[in-house]
Amino acid sequence: MTDRIDDLRSFMVLLRKKGLLCEITTSVDPVHELGAVLRACEQDGKAAYFHRVAGSSVPVLGSALGSHERIALAVGASRENLGEVLEAATRAPVPPRPIDGPAPCQEIVETEVDLGTLPVPTHAPKDGGPYINAGVVIARDPVSGRHNLSYVRLQVKGRDRIGVNLNTWRHLLEFFEAAERQGQNLPFCVAIGVDPALMIAAAYRYDGDEYEIAGALRGEPTPVVRAKTCDVLVPATAEIVLECEIISGEREAEGPMAEYTGHYSGVHPQPVGRVKAITHRRDPIFQTTAGASFEHLLLGTAVTREPKLKHLCRQASPRVREAYLPPFASGFLALIAMQEPRPGEARTVGLAALNAHVNINTVVIVDTDVDVFNPTEVFWALSTRVRWERDQVVIPGTLGNELHPAADRTGVIAKTIIDATLAPELRGAYSKIVYPKVDLAALLAGQRPKGE
Ligand code: MN
């Protein structure tokens, strides 16, 4: 059997083979318990497969892409070249391939909709209810007809009713506003349990059709099929598809939910969706992600943004060596390592970094003797190499993200650049202390380690 991935279950086979899937056969409660167990598995470096979830016959997969390792595995990359692979996908789009024949995702078609049959978890202790949060939301621009794939948190509010959280700067919001101006509902579908290449593609902020990124990542077109109740193409191999519409003219309170900022979102009026049909495989798998989990942060704030960050920083200076968006900082912090920057150059690179993504509001530039992937070293540089009266600049009144606690409701926030590199005139006077590595185990076993 090859390691070919063309749907969620073939990826699960690979996860099992690599020892990256935690199999949970004990029945768990979808309200609060599943989310907590999912986080524990994720912190253990694994995806979680819940064979039995109370109240539903459908099993649940969580944190499929909750580490750099699993994301790399999903697209046949290594941890080291993952950024290059993700960037290359935007330059070589591969359009989807519509199929006519029977599609696995439509083996069963239910028009008597009851979302209560699905094991939708209420993840975090203060979430406002069950959330469908790992489904890929697919809609078409009512003007151009092109498809858009994205993530939208969907709060289950009734048998066929969902809250649809539409943030500013999102293509889906533009589509809905265009439909609403005509007094029309906007049809959309939610594909739950898809080829992980599609999950990664949906995380891109891309002006084209994200199906084309999925095709580029997979190296072949994504097979798609027309939905049963609307003119939207859905992934043929999805586990479950919800066929829905956002209702024109309606708004209702939505939230709170554990968000990528590590805080709960507020409760705000948001559009409302109606589910018109559920299609699925004969034995479907539901997919979910815990709010503020590694998976949420990696897909939502880090891996698809890093390539552009690196690119822009390197354009600003050839002395840039690393550019990293640590998932623990929710995509707000960029860490840049530079090789002996010239006077003023770190700050110039900082300005480039702020332009890599609207959410980035803090940029720290360090020397290459500081490991940007190790927070301990970054804090050491911040504590010893910054002359705060001149190495930090604050830029007030810039556009960020409205979910950041320091931003106003329109997303306006102050941003900062911190040059934590040693000033050129101090490089000769201060050098970092580095002890040679030793093989302690060998030494304790009585062997004199070989000099390194
Ligand atoms: Mn888009």
Boltz pocket constraint, residues with backbone or C-beta under 6 A from the ligand:
constraints:
  - pocket:
      binder: B
      contacts: [[A, 148], [A, 149], [A, 150], [A, 171], [A, 204], [A, 205], [A, 206], [A, 207], [A, 208], [A, 210]]
      max_distance: 6.0
